[in-house]
Amino acid sequence: MRQKIKQNKKIQLSNVMLIAIFFLALSCSEDQSITKLDTLVLQDEFNIDGAPDSSIWTYDIGTGENGWGNSELQYYTDRSENIVVEDGMLKITAIQESYQGSSYTSARIKTEGLFEQAYGRFEARMKLPYGQGMWPAFWLLGNNINEVGWPQCGEIDIMEYRGQNPTDIAGSVHGPGYSSSTAITKEFTIPNDRFDTDFHVFGVEWGPSYINYYVDNILYNQITPDDVTGEWVFDHPFYMIINLAVGGSFVGSPDANTVFPQTMYIDYVRVYQ
């Protein structure tokens, strides 16, 4: 009798597992759109030593308003100590130093006015820094921000990362009614690896009415107009931003265990249509 009960329980458990696998397969295959965008329209392989290519990138300098709206602690510069292309990659380095009233320096570049596009696949291969208070990001911002303001312009965070959590990244969208702490977001935990010890590809494939999020070509989230709690504002051109912030509301301040300098390595940035 005892053995029969065990067998029945095994059969019931198998049935439950089969049902779960069935619904998981549905959620991964039928509810998500993948467009396979493969026409390359922009690439920077960072193969020429020196400053970043000025035909693609420009800089944000200084501390912004209220630490770029996030209580960040660094002063952004265009100095080679903070940003340089060498060894076939772009290096953005956060330094602990007294500079222009701030205790840290780093860099932030963008394609505003140089490359802006609606829809496409945006991806970058990166190795991230480590430690409490390190906040690297690869993201898109609506090019109408000076006309309508933030978050009405829209923001697509392809990759954000807390240096104290080296196995996790987050992908988010910000818009009217869903911004900052109420942004639509999902985290991805990499299995058996870390983001600070090797390079990984972070990307989105963005089309009308959807944004798919990838790490190393693994699709881990899709956001559609049905998922946001306000107006969908992702149907106009956006520009790219790459930065390494120190401290701020997302990540908290560095502590005694944070080692400086810390560098964010970017092997390439590519955009497809």
VOTIKOL-835588 format. One record per atom (N, C-alpha, C): residue in three letters; x, y, z. Coordinates in steps of 0.1 Angstrom, whole numbers, plus 5000, padded with zeros to 4 digits. Each point is the difference from the previous one (the first is absolute). Layout:
BEGIN
ALAXYZ ...
This chain:
BEGIN
MET500849885000 MET499250125000 MET500950125000 ARG501050005009 ARG500950125001 ARG500750024986 GLN500549894994 GLN500650014987 GLN499150054989 LYS498749965001 LYS499050044990 LYS499850155001 ILE499950055013 ILE499850145002 ILE501250084994 LYS501249955002 LYS501250064994 LYS499950014985 GLN499649894994 GLN499949994985 GLN498950114995 ASN498950005008 ASN499050104996 ASN500550145001 LYS500850025011 LYS500550145001 LYS501050034989 LYS500849904996 LYS500950034989 LYS499350034987 ILE498949924997 ILE499250034988 ILE499450145001 GLN499450045012 GLN499550135001 GLN501050114998 LEU501249985006 LEU501150094998 LEU500450024986 SER500149884993 SER500450014985 SER499050084992 ASN498749975003 ASN499050084993 ASN500150155003 VAL500250045012 VAL500250145003 VAL501250064993 MET501149925000 MET501250054993 MET499750024985 LEU499349904994 LEU499750014985 LEU499150124997 ILE499050035009 ILE499250114998 ILE500850135001 ALA500950015011 ALA500850125001 ALA500950024988 ILE500649894995 ILE500950024988 ILE499250054988 PHE498849944999 PHE499150044989 PHE499750155000 PHE499650055012 PHE499750155001 PHE501350084999 LEU501149955005 LEU501350084998 LEU500350014986 ALA499949894992 ALA500350014986 ALA499150104993 LEU498750005004 LEU499150104994 LEU500550145002 SER500450025013 SER500350145004 SER501350054993 CYS500949904996 CYS501350044994 CYS499850014985 SER499149924994 SER500050004985 SER498950074994 GLU498850005006 GLU498850064993 GLU499750145004 ASP500550055011 ASP499750135005 ASP501050104997 GLN501149964993 GLN501150104998 GLN500350014985 SER500450124996 SER500350024986 SER501550034998 ILE500649934991 ILE501450024997 ILE500150034985 THR500750114997 THR500050054986 THR501249964993 LYS501149975007 LYS501249964993 LYS500650114992 LEU500150125005 LEU500550124993 LEU501549984998 ASP500550004987 ASP501449964997 ASP500650104990 THR499450114997 THR500750104991 THR500850105009 LEU501349994999 LEU500950085009 LEU499950154995 VAL499750095008 VAL499950144997 VAL501050095007 LEU500649955011 LEU501050075008 LEU500849895007 GLN501350025000 GLN500949925008 GLN501250085005 ASP500449985012 ASP501350065005 ASP500749885006 GLU501149964994 GLU500849895005 GLU501150055010 PHE500250135001 PHE501050065009 PHE501449954996 ASN500450014988 ASN501349954995 ASN501050114999 ILE499650125001 ILE501050114998 ILE500350075014 ASP501249995004 ASP500450055014 ASP499750155001 GLY499750045012 GLY499850155003 GLY498650025005 ALA499550124997 ALA498650035004 ALA499049934992 PRO498849985005 PRO498949934992 PRO499750084987 ASP499649934990 ASP499750064987 ASP499050125001 SER500550124997 SER499150115001 SER498950014990 SER500049924990 SER498950004990 SER498949925006 ILE500249925010 ILE498949925007 ILE499750055013 TRP501050045008 TRP499850025015 TRP500350145004 THR499250065009 THR500350125006 THR499949985016 TYR500350105008 TYR500149985014 TYR498950075008 ASP499749955011 ASP499450085011 ASP501150035010 ILE500150125004 ILE501150055009 ILE499350055013 GLY500749985011 GLY499550065013 GLY499249915009 THR499250065008 THR499249925010 THR498550004997 GLY499650074989 GLY498650014997 GLY499250065011 GLU498750004999 GLU499150055010 GLU499749895010 ASN500450035013 ASN499849905011 ASN500649864996 GLY501350014996 GLY500749884996 GLY499349924989 TRP499750084989 TRP499349944988 TRP498649945004 GLY499450075010 GLY498649965004 GLY500049875009 ASN501249955003 ASN500149885008 ASN500850005012 SER500450125004 SER500950025011 SER501449934998 GLU500449994988 GLU501349944997 GLU501150095005 LEU501249945003 LEU501150075007 LEU501150044992 GLN500149954987 GLN501250034992 GLN499950134992 TYR501150054996 TYR500150114990 TYR500449934987 TYR499250024989 TYR500349944987 TYR501050094993 THR501149944994 THR500950074992 THR500249944987 ASP500950064991 ASP500449944988 ASP501549985000 ARG500649995012 ARG501449985001 ARG500349854997 SER501249984995 SER500549864997 SER500149925012 GLU500150065012 GLU500049925012 GLU498749935002 ASN498950064996 ASN498749955002 ASN499449934988 ILE500550044988 ILE499449934988 ILE501050004989 VAL500349884994 VAL501049984990 VAL499749884992 VAL500450004987 VAL500049884992 VAL501449954999 GLU500249885004 GLU501349934999 GLU499849855001 ASP501049924995 ASP499949865000 ASP498849944993 GLY499450084991 GLY498949954992 GLY498750015008 MET499950095010 MET498850025007 MET499950135006 LEU498850055003 LEU499750125008 LEU500149975014 LYS500750095008 LYS500149985014 LYS499550125007 ILE499049995009 ILE499550105008 ILE500449975014 THR500750095007 THR500649975013 THR499550105010 ALA499549955011 ALA499650085012 ALA501250015009 ILE500350125004 ILE501250035009 ILE499550075012 GLN500649965012 GLN499750075012 GLN501150115001 GLU499550134999 GLU500950115000 GLU499250135003 SER500650105005 SER499350135002 SER500150084987 TYR498950034994 TYR500050064987 TYR498750094998 GLN500250134999 GLN498950094997 GLN498949995011 GLY500449975012 GLY499049995011 GLY499449875002 SER500449904992 SER499549865001 SER501149915005 SER499649895006 SER501049905005 SER500349894991 TYR499450004988 TYR500249894990 TYR499950074986 THR500749944991 THR499950034986 THR499749884991 SER499350024989 SER499749894991 SER499750064986 ALA499249934992 ALA499750054986 ALA498649954996 ARG499550084991 ARG498649974994 ARG500050054986 ILE499849914990 ILE499950044986 ILE498749974994 LYS499650074989 LYS498749984994 LYS500150034986 THR499049964992 THR499950024986 THR499050114996 GLU499650085010 GLU499050104997 GLU500450104989 GLY499250014990 GLY500250094989 GLY501049944989 LEU500549885003 LEU500949944991 LEU499549874994 PHE499349925009 PHE499349884996 PHE498849985008 GLU498850014994 GLU498849985007 GLU499149914991 GLN499249915006 GLN499349914992 GLN498849955007 ALA498949984993 ALA498849935006 ALA500149854996 TYR499849915009 TYR500049864998 TYR501449954996 GLY500149875001 GLY501349934996 GLY500549925011 ARG501149934997 ARG500749925011 ARG501350085004 PHE500050035013 PHE501250085006 PHE500749905009 GLU501349984998 GLU500749915009 GLU501450055002 ALA500649965011 ALA501450025004 ALA500649895007 ARG501349974998 ARG500749895007 ARG500850075010 MET499849975013 MET500650075011 MET500549915011 LYS501050045007 LYS500449945013 LYS499850115011 LEU499349975011 LEU499650115009 LEU500950005012 PRO500050125007 PRO500850015012 PRO499449935012 TYR500750005011 TYR499549935012 TYR500150095012 GLY499149995010 GLY500150065013 GLY498850095003 GLN499750015013 GLN498950085005 GLN500150154994 GLY498950044994 GLY499950144995 GLY500450024985 MET500349894993 MET500350014986 MET498749984992 TRP499750094991 TRP498850004993 TRP500250024985 PRO500549904993 PRO500150024985 PRO498649984993 ALA499950074989 ALA498749984993 ALA500250024985 PHE499249944992 PHE499950014985 PHE498550024997 TRP499650124995 TRP498650034999 TRP499750104989 LEU498750014997 LEU499550094989 LEU499150115007 LEU500150124994 LEU499150115005 LEU499450074988 GLY498750035001 GLY499250064989 GLY500650134996 ASN500250024987 ASN500750124995 ASN499150135001 ASN498849985005 ASN499150125002 ASN500050055014 ILE501049965008 ILE500050035014 ILE500050155003 ASN500750084991 ASN500050145002 ASN498750074997 GLU499149934993 GLU498750054997 GLU498949965010 VAL500049885004 VAL498949945008 VAL500549975014 GLY501349995003 GLY500649975013 GLY500049855002 TRP500549975012 TRP500149855005 TRP498949985011 PRO499349905000 PRO500149874992 PRO499250004987 GLN499350114996 GLN499150004989 GLN500849964987 CYS501350035000 CYS500849964988 CYS500349854999 GLY499849935011 GLY500349865000 GLY501549975003 GLU500249895007 GLU501349955003 GLU500049854999 ILE501049944993 ILE500149854999 ILE501449975006 ASP500049935011 ASP501249965007 ASP500449864995 ILE500949994991 ILE500449874995 ILE500749925011 MET500950065007 MET500749935011 MET500350105011 GLU499649975012 GLU500450075013 GLU500549895009 TYR501050045009 TYR500649905008 TYR500550065013 ARG499849935011 ARG500650045013 ARG501349935002 GLY501150075002 GLY501349935001 GLY500149905012 GLN499250025010 GLN500049915011 GLN499249874997 ASN499349994989 ASN499349884996 ASN500549964986 PRO501249944999 PRO500649974987 PRO499449904991 THR498949935005 THR499349904992 THR498750054994 ASP499650125003 ASP498750054997 ASP500150134991 ILE499150014990 ILE499850134993 ILE498550024999 ALA499750124996 ALA498550044999 ALA499850074986 GLY498849974994 GLY499650074989 GLY498750075002 SER499850124996 SER498850085005 SER499550104989 VAL498850045001 VAL499550124993 VAL499450105010 HIS500250134996 HIS499450115008 HIS499250084991 GLY498850045004 GLY499150084993 GLY499150085009 PRO499050074994 PRO499150085009 PRO499149905008 GLY500150015013 GLY499249915009 GLY500849885005 TYR501249984994 TYR500849885004 TYR501450044998 SER500650065010 SER501450055000 SER500649985014 SER501450015000 SER500749995012 SER499649875007 SER499550015013 SER499749885007 SER498849924995 THR499250064991 THR498949934994 THR500249964986 ALA501350004995 ALA500349964987 ALA499649864998 ILE499849964987 ILE499749864997 ILE501349944997 THR500349905009 THR501449945000 THR500049865003 LYS501149934996 LYS500249865003 LYS501449975001 GLU500449935010 GLU501449965002 GLU500349874994 PHE501349984996 PHE500549884994 PHE501249955008 THR500049885005 THR501149945007 THR500849904992 ILE501250024997 ILE500849924992 ILE500449875007 PRO499749884994 PRO500349885007 PRO501549964999 ASN500649975012 ASN501449955001 ASN501050104993 ASP499850135002 ASP500950094994 ASP499850145007 ARG500950104997 ARG499850135005 ARG500250104989 PHE499550125002 PHE500150104989 PHE501450085001 ASP500749995011 ASP501250075002 ASP501349924997 THR499849884996 THR501249914998 THR500149964985 ASP499050034992 ASP500149974986 ASP499150094992 PHE500150004986 PHE499250094992 PHE498749934997 HIS498950084999 HIS498749954997 HIS499350104991 VAL499149954991 VAL499350094991 VAL498650045006 PHE499850135001 PHE498750055005 PHE499350074989 GLY498749964998 GLY499350064988 GLY498550015002 VAL499450084992 VAL498550004998 VAL499749994985 GLU498949944997 GLU499550014986 GLU498650065002 TRP499950124994 TRP498950105002 TRP499350024987 GLY498749975001 GLY499150024988 GLY498850075004 PRO499150034991 PRO498750065004 PRO499349915009 SER499750055012 SER499249945010 SER500749885008 TYR501350004999 TYR500749905009 TYR501550045001 ILE500649965011 ILE501450005003 ILE500449875006 ASN500949934993 ASN500549875005 ASN501450025006 TYR500349945012 TYR501250025007 TYR500849874999 TYR501350014997 TYR500949894999 TYR501350025008 VAL500549885005 VAL501450005004 VAL500649884993 ASP501150024993 ASP500749894992 ASP499049934991 ASN499150084994 ASN498949944991 ASN499049925008 ILE500050005013 ILE498949935007 ILE498950105003 LEU498949984994 LEU498850095002 LEU499549985015 TYR500050105008 TYR499549985013 TYR498850095004 ASN499650094991 ASN498850085003 ASN499550074987 GLN498750025000 GLN499450084989 GLN499050105007 ILE500150134996 ILE499150105005 ILE499150054988 THR498750015002 THR499150044990 THR499150125006 PRO499250064992 PRO499150115005 PRO499149945011 ASP499749885000 ASP499149945010 ASP500749995014 ASP501350015000 ASP500849985012 ASP500250145007 VAL499950114993 VAL500350135007 VAL498750065006 THR500250085010 THR498950065007 THR499750144996 GLY500450044988 GLY499750134995 GLY500250004985 GLU500250114994 GLU500150024985 GLU501349924995 TRP499849934989 TRP501249944993 TRP500750114992 VAL501250035004 VAL500750114993 VAL501349964993 PHE499949884993 PHE501249944995 PHE499949984984 ASP499450114994 ASP499949994985 ASP500650124993 HIS501150055006 HIS500850114993 HIS501549975003 PRO500850084993 PRO501549975001 PRO500550025015 PHE500949925003 PHE500850015013 PHE501550004997 TYR500850055009 TYR501449994999 TYR500649925011 MET501349954998 MET500649915010 MET500850085010 ILE500149945012 ILE500950055011 ILE500749895006 ILE501350015003 ILE500849915008 ILE500750085011 ASN499849955012 ASN500650085011 ASN500449905012 LEU500950055008 LEU500349935013 LEU499850105011 ALA498949995007 ALA499750095011 ALA500649945013 VAL500350095010 VAL500449965013 VAL499050045010 GLY499449915008 GLY499050035009 GLY498750034993 GLY499050055008 GLY498750044994 GLY498949915006 SER498850044996 SER498849945006 SER499849854997 PHE500649964988 PHE499849864996 PHE500949915007 VAL501250055004 VAL501049905004 VAL500650035014 GLY499850125005 GLY500550045013 GLY501550054998 SER500550055011 SER501450065000 SER501149895001 PRO501250034995 PRO501149905003 PRO500249995015 ASP500649895004 ASP500449995014 ASP501549975001 ALA500449965012 ALA501449985003 ALA500649884992 ASN499149914996 ASN500549894992 ASN500050024985 THR499650124995 THR500050034986 THR501450034996 VAL500549944990 VAL501450024995 VAL499950094988 PHE500950115000 PHE500150084988 PHE501450004995 PRO500250024987 PRO499050034990 PRO499349874996 GLN498850034993 GLN499249894995 GLN499750044985 THR500149904991 THR499950024986 THR498949924993 MET499250074992 MET499049934991 MET500649994986 TYR500149884995 TYR500649974987 TYR498949974990 ILE500150074988 ILE499049994990 ILE500849954987 ASP499749884996 ASP500749944988 ASP499450054987 TYR498750015000 TYR499450064988 TYR498650055003 VAL499550094991 VAL498650045000 VAL499549984986 ARG498949944998 ARG499449974987 ARG498550035000 VAL499550064989 VAL498650024998 VAL499549944987 TYR498949945000 TYR499449934988 TYR498650054998 GLN499649994987 GLN498650034997 GLN499449874993 
